[in-house]
């Protein structure tokens, strides 16, 4: 049974490291993997390997929360807030 888009977002948000990654992208969008790893170590005292952070980014991308853009040999990660808007709209929409 598939959890669907909302389930993917909740699964992605369930992990504290992924929430820290989203916090960093909300603070400064368009970071490379190296930049994210550095900011996670300095700002959150997380010592995840680059491979682990990359896997977290893959989960966030699968949920639609992170998009990527390539520029030469660099890959930049961007926060996509739209899945969060859809979730909050789902329960915050007032009845008429």
HELIX and SHEET records of a PDB file:
HELIX    1   1 UNK A    4  UNK A   13  1                                  10    
HELIX    2   2 UNK A   16  UNK A   27  1                                  12    
HELIX    3   3 UNK A   33  UNK A   44  1                                  12    
HELIX    4   4 UNK A   50  UNK A   62  1                                  13    
HELIX    5   5 UNK A   82  UNK A   92  1                                  11    
SHEET    1   A 2 UNK A  66  UNK A  71  0                                        
SHEET    2   A 2 UNK A  74  UNK A  79 -1                                        
END                                                                             
